[in-house]
């Protein structure tokens, strides 16, 4: 593990590119509706039931990590949250992802999920949350 001397974040790879800014999770929640904050909290609570996670505020999004980053909250909308799970293969046969896109220059596929209601974090979504978490544990 490598620890950045500027921000104290830990990474698996030495000198990994990252954001050392002073943005916090609370900065992303400022001015958001109660519904959006509740959805955010619900999603994080459900992930904590899957395993130990850390949240990292970056310049433009919130990253979730175990040993490495495995999911990203990319938008906190008026009444929804958008999440991206990067996987090495496209999981086309699903009902939960609104978009699956190859990441240019890599062998990853970003799986985009939009949550409007707490019950949107259903069994199918939990299955993909667990897959992403396993990737983050680097098992």
ChimeraX commands (.cxc) that place a marker at each C-alpha (Angstrom):
marker #1 position 0.00,0.00,0.00 radius 0.5
marker #1 position 1.12,3.51,-0.78 radius 0.5
marker #1 position 0.03,6.57,1.23 radius 0.5
marker #1 position 0.03,10.01,-0.35 radius 0.5
marker #1 position 2.11,12.35,1.83 radius 0.5
marker #1 position -0.13,15.30,0.93 radius 0.5
marker #1 position -3.62,13.93,1.66 radius 0.5
marker #1 position -2.96,10.66,3.54 radius 0.5
marker #1 position -5.13,8.60,1.19 radius 0.5
marker #1 position -3.91,5.04,0.73 radius 0.5
marker #1 position -3.66,3.24,-2.60 radius 0.5
marker #1 position -2.48,-0.12,-3.87 radius 0.5
marker #1 position -0.24,1.45,-6.51 radius 0.5
marker #1 position 2.65,3.81,-5.75 radius 0.5
marker #1 position 2.17,7.39,-6.91 radius 0.5
marker #1 position -1.37,6.68,-8.08 radius 0.5
marker #1 position -3.08,9.62,-9.74 radius 0.5
marker #1 position -5.78,11.06,-7.48 radius 0.5
marker #1 position -7.32,14.27,-6.14 radius 0.5
marker #1 position -5.60,15.77,-3.09 radius 0.5
marker #1 position -8.03,18.64,-2.70 radius 0.5
marker #1 position -9.87,19.68,0.41 radius 0.5
marker #1 position -13.36,18.75,-0.83 radius 0.5
marker #1 position -15.45,16.72,1.62 radius 0.5
marker #1 position -18.48,14.45,1.32 radius 0.5
marker #1 position -20.53,17.20,3.00 radius 0.5
marker #1 position -19.55,19.59,0.19 radius 0.5
marker #1 position -21.40,17.33,-2.26 radius 0.5
marker #1 position -24.52,17.33,-0.06 radius 0.5
marker #1 position -24.78,21.12,0.39 radius 0.5
marker #1 position -28.00,22.41,-1.13 radius 0.5
marker #1 position -29.31,18.95,-2.00 radius 0.5
marker #1 position -32.92,18.01,-1.32 radius 0.5
marker #1 position -33.84,15.90,1.70 radius 0.5
marker #1 position -34.86,13.16,-0.72 radius 0.5
marker #1 position -31.45,13.12,-2.38 radius 0.5
marker #1 position -29.63,13.08,0.95 radius 0.5
marker #1 position -31.87,10.24,2.15 radius 0.5
marker #1 position -31.14,8.26,-1.04 radius 0.5
marker #1 position -27.41,8.86,-0.59 radius 0.5
marker #1 position -27.54,7.71,3.04 radius 0.5
marker #1 position -29.65,4.68,2.14 radius 0.5
marker #1 position -27.22,3.61,-0.60 radius 0.5
marker #1 position -24.22,4.00,1.72 radius 0.5
marker #1 position -26.00,2.11,4.51 radius 0.5
marker #1 position -26.81,-0.76,2.14 radius 0.5
marker #1 position -23.17,-0.85,1.03 radius 0.5
marker #1 position -21.99,-0.98,4.63 radius 0.5
marker #1 position -24.12,-4.12,4.98 radius 0.5
marker #1 position -22.08,-5.63,2.13 radius 0.5
marker #1 position -18.72,-4.81,3.76 radius 0.5
marker #1 position -16.40,-2.15,5.13 radius 0.5
marker #1 position -16.16,0.79,2.78 radius 0.5
marker #1 position -14.46,4.16,2.69 radius 0.5
marker #1 position -15.76,7.27,0.97 radius 0.5
marker #1 position -13.44,9.62,-0.90 radius 0.5
marker #1 position -14.48,13.05,-2.08 radius 0.5
marker #1 position -12.80,13.86,-5.37 radius 0.5
marker #1 position -13.06,16.97,-7.49 radius 0.5
marker #1 position -16.22,15.83,-9.28 radius 0.5
marker #1 position -17.57,12.71,-7.57 radius 0.5
marker #1 position -17.59,10.50,-4.49 radius 0.5
marker #1 position -15.58,7.28,-4.77 radius 0.5
marker #1 position -16.26,4.15,-2.70 radius 0.5
marker #1 position -13.34,1.90,-1.85 radius 0.5
marker #1 position -12.35,-1.21,0.04 radius 0.5
marker #1 position -8.71,-1.95,-0.85 radius 0.5
marker #1 position -9.23,-0.02,-4.08 radius 0.5
marker #1 position -11.99,2.11,-5.56 radius 0.5
marker #1 position -14.88,0.11,-6.95 radius 0.5
marker #1 position -17.89,2.45,-7.37 radius 0.5
marker #1 position -18.52,6.12,-7.94 radius 0.5
marker #1 position -21.42,8.40,-7.09 radius 0.5
marker #1 position -21.20,10.72,-10.05 radius 0.5
marker #1 position -24.28,12.89,-9.55 radius 0.5
marker #1 position -26.56,13.91,-6.73 radius 0.5
marker #1 position -29.62,15.22,-8.57 radius 0.5
marker #1 position -32.77,16.90,-7.38 radius 0.5
marker #1 position -34.49,13.60,-6.61 radius 0.5
marker #1 position -31.99,10.88,-7.59 radius 0.5
marker #1 position -28.40,9.72,-7.36 radius 0.5
marker #1 position -26.31,8.39,-10.24 radius 0.5
marker #1 position -23.79,5.64,-9.59 radius 0.5
marker #1 position -21.18,3.99,-11.80 radius 0.5
marker #1 position -19.77,0.51,-11.32 radius 0.5
marker #1 position -16.72,-0.33,-13.46 radius 0.5
marker #1 position -16.54,-3.99,-14.43 radius 0.5
marker #1 position -14.21,-5.92,-16.77 radius 0.5
marker #1 position -17.17,-7.26,-18.73 radius 0.5
marker #1 position -20.49,-5.78,-19.80 radius 0.5
marker #1 position -23.44,-7.21,-17.88 radius 0.5
marker #1 position -26.03,-6.68,-20.59 radius 0.5
marker #1 position -28.70,-8.98,-19.18 radius 0.5
marker #1 position -30.12,-6.79,-16.40 radius 0.5
marker #1 position -32.96,-4.48,-15.53 radius 0.5
marker #1 position -31.07,-1.97,-13.40 radius 0.5
marker #1 position -28.42,-0.30,-15.58 radius 0.5
marker #1 position -29.59,2.53,-17.79 radius 0.5
marker #1 position -26.33,2.60,-19.75 radius 0.5
marker #1 position -23.28,0.36,-20.18 radius 0.5
marker #1 position -20.30,1.90,-21.95 radius 0.5
marker #1 position -16.79,0.76,-22.76 radius 0.5
marker #1 position -14.14,2.97,-21.16 radius 0.5
marker #1 position -11.80,4.22,-23.93 radius 0.5
marker #1 position -8.22,3.04,-23.52 radius 0.5
marker #1 position -9.06,0.29,-21.02 radius 0.5
marker #1 position -10.82,-3.05,-20.80 radius 0.5
marker #1 position -13.44,-1.72,-18.38 radius 0.5
marker #1 position -17.15,-1.17,-18.88 radius 0.5
marker #1 position -18.92,1.49,-16.87 radius 0.5
marker #1 position -22.37,0.41,-15.69 radius 0.5
marker #1 position -24.59,3.42,-14.95 radius 0.5
marker #1 position -27.32,3.15,-12.34 radius 0.5
marker #1 position -29.84,5.82,-11.34 radius 0.5
marker #1 position -31.65,5.48,-8.00 radius 0.5
marker #1 position -34.92,7.36,-7.46 radius 0.5
marker #1 position -36.33,5.39,-4.53 radius 0.5
marker #1 position -34.84,3.39,-1.65 radius 0.5
marker #1 position -36.48,0.26,-3.06 radius 0.5
marker #1 position -34.45,0.74,-6.26 radius 0.5
marker #1 position -31.61,-0.84,-4.27 radius 0.5
marker #1 position -33.24,-4.22,-4.82 radius 0.5
marker #1 position -31.83,-7.75,-4.97 radius 0.5
marker #1 position -30.53,-7.30,-8.52 radius 0.5
marker #1 position -28.74,-4.06,-7.63 radius 0.5
marker #1 position -27.35,-5.66,-4.46 radius 0.5
marker #1 position -25.89,-8.46,-6.59 radius 0.5
marker #1 position -23.93,-5.92,-8.66 radius 0.5
marker #1 position -22.99,-3.94,-5.54 radius 0.5
marker #1 position -21.45,-7.13,-4.14 radius 0.5
marker #1 position -19.62,-7.86,-7.41 radius 0.5
marker #1 position -18.17,-4.35,-7.37 radius 0.5
marker #1 position -17.20,-4.69,-3.70 radius 0.5
marker #1 position -15.37,-7.95,-4.41 radius 0.5
marker #1 position -13.44,-6.11,-7.14 radius 0.5
marker #1 position -12.63,-3.41,-4.59 radius 0.5
marker #1 position -11.33,-5.99,-2.15 radius 0.5
marker #1 position -9.17,-7.25,-5.05 radius 0.5
marker #1 position -10.13,-10.86,-4.27 radius 0.5
marker link #1:1,2 radius 0.2
marker link #1:2,3 radius 0.2
marker link #1:3,4 radius 0.2
marker link #1:4,5 radius 0.2
marker link #1:5,6 radius 0.2
marker link #1:6,7 radius 0.2
marker link #1:7,8 radius 0.2
marker link #1:8,9 radius 0.2
marker link #1:9,10 radius 0.2
marker link #1:10,11 radius 0.2
marker link #1:11,12 radius 0.2
marker link #1:12,13 radius 0.2
marker link #1:13,14 radius 0.2
marker link #1:14,15 radius 0.2
marker link #1:15,16 radius 0.2
marker link #1:16,17 radius 0.2
marker link #1:17,18 radius 0.2
marker link #1:18,19 radius 0.2
marker link #1:19,20 radius 0.2
marker link #1:20,21 radius 0.2
marker link #1:21,22 radius 0.2
marker link #1:22,23 radius 0.2
marker link #1:23,24 radius 0.2
marker link #1:24,25 radius 0.2
marker link #1:25,26 radius 0.2
marker link #1:26,27 radius 0.2
marker link #1:27,28 radius 0.2
marker link #1:28,29 radius 0.2
marker link #1:29,30 radius 0.2
marker link #1:30,31 radius 0.2
marker link #1:31,32 radius 0.2
marker link #1:32,33 radius 0.2
marker link #1:33,34 radius 0.2
marker link #1:34,35 radius 0.2
marker link #1:35,36 radius 0.2
marker link #1:36,37 radius 0.2
marker link #1:37,38 radius 0.2
marker link #1:38,39 radius 0.2
marker link #1:39,40 radius 0.2
marker link #1:40,41 radius 0.2
marker link #1:41,42 radius 0.2
marker link #1:42,43 radius 0.2
marker link #1:43,44 radius 0.2
marker link #1:44,45 radius 0.2
marker link #1:45,46 radius 0.2
marker link #1:46,47 radius 0.2
marker link #1:47,48 radius 0.2
marker link #1:48,49 radius 0.2
marker link #1:49,50 radius 0.2
marker link #1:50,51 radius 0.2
marker link #1:51,52 radius 0.2
marker link #1:52,53 radius 0.2
marker link #1:53,54 radius 0.2
marker link #1:54,55 radius 0.2
marker link #1:55,56 radius 0.2
marker link #1:56,57 radius 0.2
marker link #1:57,58 radius 0.2
marker link #1:58,59 radius 0.2
marker link #1:59,60 radius 0.2
marker link #1:60,61 radius 0.2
marker link #1:61,62 radius 0.2
marker link #1:62,63 radius 0.2
marker link #1:63,64 radius 0.2
marker link #1:64,65 radius 0.2
marker link #1:65,66 radius 0.2
marker link #1:66,67 radius 0.2
marker link #1:67,68 radius 0.2
marker link #1:68,69 radius 0.2
marker link #1:69,70 radius 0.2
marker link #1:70,71 radius 0.2
marker link #1:71,72 radius 0.2
marker link #1:72,73 radius 0.2
marker link #1:73,74 radius 0.2
marker link #1:74,75 radius 0.2
marker link #1:75,76 radius 0.2
marker link #1:76,77 radius 0.2
marker link #1:77,78 radius 0.2
marker link #1:78,79 radius 0.2
marker link #1:79,80 radius 0.2
marker link #1:80,81 radius 0.2
marker link #1:81,82 radius 0.2
marker link #1:82,83 radius 0.2
marker link #1:83,84 radius 0.2
marker link #1:84,85 radius 0.2
marker link #1:85,86 radius 0.2
marker link #1:86,87 radius 0.2
marker link #1:87,88 radius 0.2
marker link #1:88,89 radius 0.2
marker link #1:89,90 radius 0.2
marker link #1:90,91 radius 0.2
marker link #1:91,92 radius 0.2
marker link #1:92,93 radius 0.2
marker link #1:93,94 radius 0.2
marker link #1:94,95 radius 0.2
marker link #1:95,96 radius 0.2
marker link #1:96,97 radius 0.2
marker link #1:97,98 radius 0.2
marker link #1:98,99 radius 0.2
marker link #1:99,100 radius 0.2
marker link #1:100,101 radius 0.2
marker link #1:101,102 radius 0.2
marker link #1:102,103 radius 0.2
marker link #1:103,104 radius 0.2
marker link #1:104,105 radius 0.2
marker link #1:105,106 radius 0.2
marker link #1:106,107 radius 0.2
marker link #1:107,108 radius 0.2
marker link #1:108,109 radius 0.2
marker link #1:109,110 radius 0.2
marker link #1:110,111 radius 0.2
marker link #1:111,112 radius 0.2
marker link #1:112,113 radius 0.2
marker link #1:113,114 radius 0.2
marker link #1:114,115 radius 0.2
marker link #1:115,116 radius 0.2
marker link #1:116,117 radius 0.2
marker link #1:117,118 radius 0.2
marker link #1:118,119 radius 0.2
marker link #1:119,120 radius 0.2
marker link #1:120,121 radius 0.2
marker link #1:121,122 radius 0.2
marker link #1:122,123 radius 0.2
marker link #1:123,124 radius 0.2
marker link #1:124,125 radius 0.2
marker link #1:125,126 radius 0.2
marker link #1:126,127 radius 0.2
marker link #1:127,128 radius 0.2
marker link #1:128,129 radius 0.2
marker link #1:129,130 radius 0.2
marker link #1:130,131 radius 0.2
marker link #1:131,132 radius 0.2
marker link #1:132,133 radius 0.2
marker link #1:133,134 radius 0.2
marker link #1:134,135 radius 0.2
marker link #1:135,136 radius 0.2
marker link #1:136,137 radius 0.2
marker link #1:137,138 radius 0.2
marker link #1:138,139 radius 0.2
view
